[in-house]
Amino acid sequence: MTTSETKNIFVINRQRLLKLDSNKIKSLARYILKSEKISNDVGINLMFVRNNVIRKYNKEFLNKDNPTDVISFEGDINNGSAGDIIISVDKADEYSAQNNIDVDEEIARYIIHGILHCLGYKDIIDKDRRAMFKRQEELLKKYLTTQEI
């Protein structure tokens, strides 16, 4: 992936629990956006935080006083932004350890989940949740067969 393709994808790392590769994160984000037919001109912001930080955002914006795995804010694609995503590295670390999954794969899953939300996918009702989960796992599988996390 070229630098010009990822120039408007921003990775903000506000944690020290996990070592993250911002170039791989940007590459995954662009891959997902391209897979969903989103122009290279459209960017996205991804912030990686600990549970205490995501809990504050969850309370402030969603009125839920607990940490969560991913919070997404839809942007305006017509103005060049798919949105903003906040990811809890603690949640990814915990879930991957409990389920014997590589933590980088779980982080990738959270990135994909967040991007899909920014693009309008919903997971409130079962039908939508199943469709979103199916698309999320399809994208993850395709990415993992072509790239290394």
C-alpha positions, 0 to 999 in steps of 0.5 A: 500500500502506498503512502498516498493511499493511506495519507488521510488515515490517522492512527492515534496511539494513547496506550502502552499495553500493546505494540501497534504497527501504524502502517499495518493498521492504515493498510487494513483500514484502506483495504476495508474502505476499498472493499466497501467501495470508498474512495481513496480520498476518504479518510478515517481516524483510529484511536487506541486507548485503555479501558479507563479512557474508552469508559469515559467516552462511552459514558459521555457519548453513549450514556453507558458507564462501562468500558467497551471494545469499540466506539464509532462516530460516523463522519461525512464521506462527502467531506472526506471523512468516514469517521472516528473510531476508538478501540480498547486494547484492554478488551482486545487483549482480554478477549484474545487471551480468553478465546485463544485468538492472536491479539493482532487478529482481534484488534483487526476485527475491532478495526473492521467492526468500527469502520463498518459502523462508520459506513452505516452498518448497525448491530442493534437488532439480530438481523442487522447484527448477523449481517454485520458480523458476516461481513466483518468476518468475510473482510477479516478472512480476505485480508488475512489471506492476502496480508499479514497482520 
